[in-house]
Amino acid sequence: MYSIRKYIPSDKEQLRYICKETTGEENKKSDALLDSIAVIFNDYFTENEPENIFVAVNDKNIPVGYVICSTDISLFRKKMLTVYRKRVQKLYPASLFMHFASVIAVFITKKDYRTHLHIDILPEAQRQGLGTRLIDALTEHLKEKGIKNVSVLTVSKRSMGYKFYKKYGFRKIGSISSDRVTLTYDIK
């Protein structure tokens, strides 16, 4: 049985583990690449906006999934281009970070869409409604903060994630490439 709760600092390493375990196989070529993935897609959130993180935990209170969110795109951009870029450059070639920075650049041009999320769930806990429960918890939290929408920066139209987001009610607001799109959800 799984439950949803707020993030606590002792969850950080398990969230990094989940991030690395759920990344695409093409990113599992080296430990340095995996660590850079965790820096880009996890560390900013746990270190700067932990109040915007919800975790799905098993009956031993160990995280099996999470949704993380930035509600301050200006801080996110500033920290990514300074602190986190340096961390990634020490771990892996800058080309990985530059790809991510180009995604950020596209997103930040959309002034009405300043809040974004990232979600990961371990394979053994997928397809049990945890993604919906995590996004429900996050959107309720964002609604209480007066935030009107939340976006996904980039998702492949061929992925299970894309199907999940569309089913949840996310809509396309931009394209990164012919396959990768930016989606948003209007919080009601």
C-alpha positions as CSV (number, residue, x, y, z in Angstrom):
1,M,0.0,0.0,0.0
2,Y,1.3,3.4,-0.9
3,S,0.6,6.8,0.6
4,I,1.4,10.4,-0.4
5,R,3.2,12.8,1.9
6,K,5.3,16.0,1.8
7,Y,9.0,15.7,1.2
8,I,11.4,15.6,4.2
9,P,15.1,16.3,3.9
10,S,16.0,12.7,4.7
11,D,14.3,11.7,1.4
12,K,16.9,13.5,-0.8
13,E,19.1,10.5,-1.6
14,Q,16.2,8.2,-2.3
15,L,14.8,10.8,-4.7
16,R,18.1,11.0,-6.5
17,Y,18.1,7.2,-6.7
18,I,14.6,7.3,-8.2
19,C,15.6,10.0,-10.7
20,K,18.5,7.9,-11.9
21,E,16.6,4.6,-12.0
22,T,13.8,6.1,-14.1
23,T,15.8,8.0,-16.7
24,G,16.1,6.6,-20.2
25,E,18.5,3.8,-21.0
26,E,20.5,6.2,-23.1
27,N,21.4,8.1,-19.9
28,K,22.7,5.1,-18.1
29,K,26.0,4.9,-20.0
30,S,28.1,6.1,-17.0
31,D,27.8,7.0,-13.3
32,A,28.9,10.6,-14.2
33,L,26.0,11.0,-16.7
34,L,23.6,9.5,-14.1
35,D,24.8,11.9,-11.5
36,S,24.4,14.8,-13.9
37,I,20.8,13.8,-14.6
38,A,20.1,13.9,-10.8
39,V,21.7,17.3,-10.5
40,I,19.6,18.7,-13.4
41,F,16.3,17.0,-12.6
42,N,16.4,16.7,-8.8
43,D,18.9,18.8,-6.8
44,Y,17.6,22.2,-7.6
45,F,14.2,21.3,-6.3
46,T,15.3,19.5,-3.1
47,E,17.8,22.3,-2.3
48,N,15.7,25.4,-3.2
49,E,12.0,24.6,-3.3
50,P,11.4,21.5,-1.0
51,E,8.0,22.9,0.0
52,N,6.8,22.0,-3.5
53,I,7.7,18.3,-3.4
54,F,5.4,15.4,-2.7
55,V,6.5,11.8,-2.4
56,A,4.7,8.5,-2.8
57,V,6.0,6.1,-0.1
58,N,5.6,2.4,0.6
59,D,4.5,0.9,3.9
60,K,8.0,1.4,5.3
61,N,7.8,5.1,4.5
62,I,10.5,4.8,1.8
63,P,9.8,7.0,-1.3
64,V,9.0,5.1,-4.5
65,G,8.0,8.1,-6.5
66,Y,7.8,11.9,-6.4
67,V,6.6,15.1,-8.0
68,I,8.8,18.1,-7.7
69,C,7.9,21.6,-8.8
70,S,9.4,25.0,-9.2
71,T,7.1,28.0,-8.7
72,D,9.9,30.6,-9.2
73,I,11.2,30.4,-12.8
74,S,13.5,33.3,-12.2
75,L,15.3,31.6,-9.3
76,F,15.2,28.3,-11.2
77,R,16.9,29.9,-14.3
78,K,19.4,31.8,-12.2
79,K,20.5,28.8,-10.2
80,M,20.5,26.4,-13.1
81,L,22.8,28.7,-15.1
82,T,25.2,29.3,-12.3
83,V,25.3,26.7,-9.5
84,Y,23.9,23.6,-11.3
85,R,25.7,24.2,-14.6
86,K,29.0,24.1,-12.7
87,R,28.1,20.9,-11.0
88,V,27.1,19.2,-14.3
89,Q,30.2,20.5,-16.0
90,K,32.4,18.8,-13.4
91,L,30.5,15.5,-13.9
92,Y,29.8,15.4,-17.6
93,P,30.3,17.4,-20.9
94,A,28.5,20.7,-21.1
95,S,26.5,19.6,-24.1
96,L,24.0,17.8,-21.8
97,F,23.5,20.9,-19.7
98,M,23.2,23.1,-22.8
99,H,20.4,20.9,-24.2
100,F,18.5,21.4,-20.9
101,A,19.3,25.1,-20.9
102,S,17.8,25.4,-24.4
103,V,14.6,23.8,-23.1
104,I,14.5,26.3,-20.2
105,A,15.0,29.2,-22.7
106,V,12.0,28.1,-24.7
107,F,9.9,27.7,-21.6
108,I,10.7,31.0,-20.0
109,T,9.6,32.9,-23.0
110,K,6.0,31.9,-22.2
111,K,5.3,34.6,-19.5
112,D,2.0,33.0,-18.4
113,Y,3.5,29.6,-17.7
114,R,6.1,30.1,-14.9
115,T,5.5,27.0,-12.8
116,H,6.8,23.6,-13.9
117,L,7.0,20.0,-12.5
118,H,8.9,16.8,-12.9
119,I,7.6,13.4,-11.8
120,D,9.3,10.0,-11.5
121,I,7.9,6.7,-10.1
122,L,9.9,3.5,-9.8
123,P,8.7,0.8,-12.3
124,E,7.4,-1.5,-9.6
125,A,5.1,1.3,-8.3
126,Q,3.8,2.5,-11.7
127,R,0.3,1.9,-13.0
128,Q,-1.2,2.0,-9.6
129,G,-2.6,5.6,-9.6
130,L,0.4,7.2,-7.9
131,G,1.1,9.7,-10.7
132,T,-2.5,10.9,-10.5
133,R,-2.4,11.1,-6.7
134,L,1.0,12.9,-6.7
135,I,-0.2,15.5,-9.2
136,D,-3.5,15.9,-7.3
137,A,-1.5,16.7,-4.1
138,L,0.7,19.1,-6.0
139,T,-2.1,21.0,-7.8
140,E,-4.0,21.3,-4.5
141,H,-0.9,22.8,-2.9
142,L,-0.4,25.2,-5.9
143,K,-4.1,26.2,-5.8
144,E,-3.7,27.2,-2.2
145,K,-0.7,29.4,-3.3
146,G,-2.9,31.1,-5.9
147,I,-1.0,29.5,-8.8
148,K,-3.2,29.0,-11.9
149,N,-1.2,26.4,-14.0
150,V,1.7,24.0,-14.0
151,S,3.7,22.9,-16.9
152,V,5.9,20.0,-18.0
153,L,9.0,21.5,-19.8
154,T,9.6,18.7,-22.3
155,V,8.0,15.3,-22.9
156,S,8.2,13.0,-25.9
157,K,4.9,12.5,-27.7
158,R,5.8,8.8,-27.9
159,S,6.2,8.3,-24.1
160,M,3.9,6.8,-21.6
161,G,4.3,10.1,-19.7
162,Y,2.8,12.0,-22.6
163,K,-0.3,9.7,-22.6
164,F,-0.6,10.2,-18.8
165,Y,-0.4,14.0,-18.9
166,K,-2.9,14.2,-21.8
167,K,-5.3,11.9,-19.9
168,Y,-4.9,14.0,-16.8
169,G,-5.9,17.1,-18.8
170,F,-2.6,18.8,-19.7
171,R,-2.5,20.6,-23.1
172,K,0.2,21.5,-25.5
173,I,1.6,25.0,-25.3
174,G,4.8,24.6,-27.3
175,S,7.2,22.4,-29.2
176,I,10.8,21.8,-28.6
177,S,11.2,19.5,-31.6
178,S,8.9,17.4,-33.8
179,D,8.7,14.8,-31.0
180,R,9.2,16.9,-27.8
181,V,6.5,19.2,-26.5
182,T,5.8,21.5,-23.5
183,L,2.5,20.8,-21.8
184,T,0.5,22.8,-19.2
185,Y,-2.4,22.0,-16.9
186,D,-4.9,24.7,-15.8
187,I,-5.5,24.4,-12.1
188,K,-9.2,24.7,-11.3
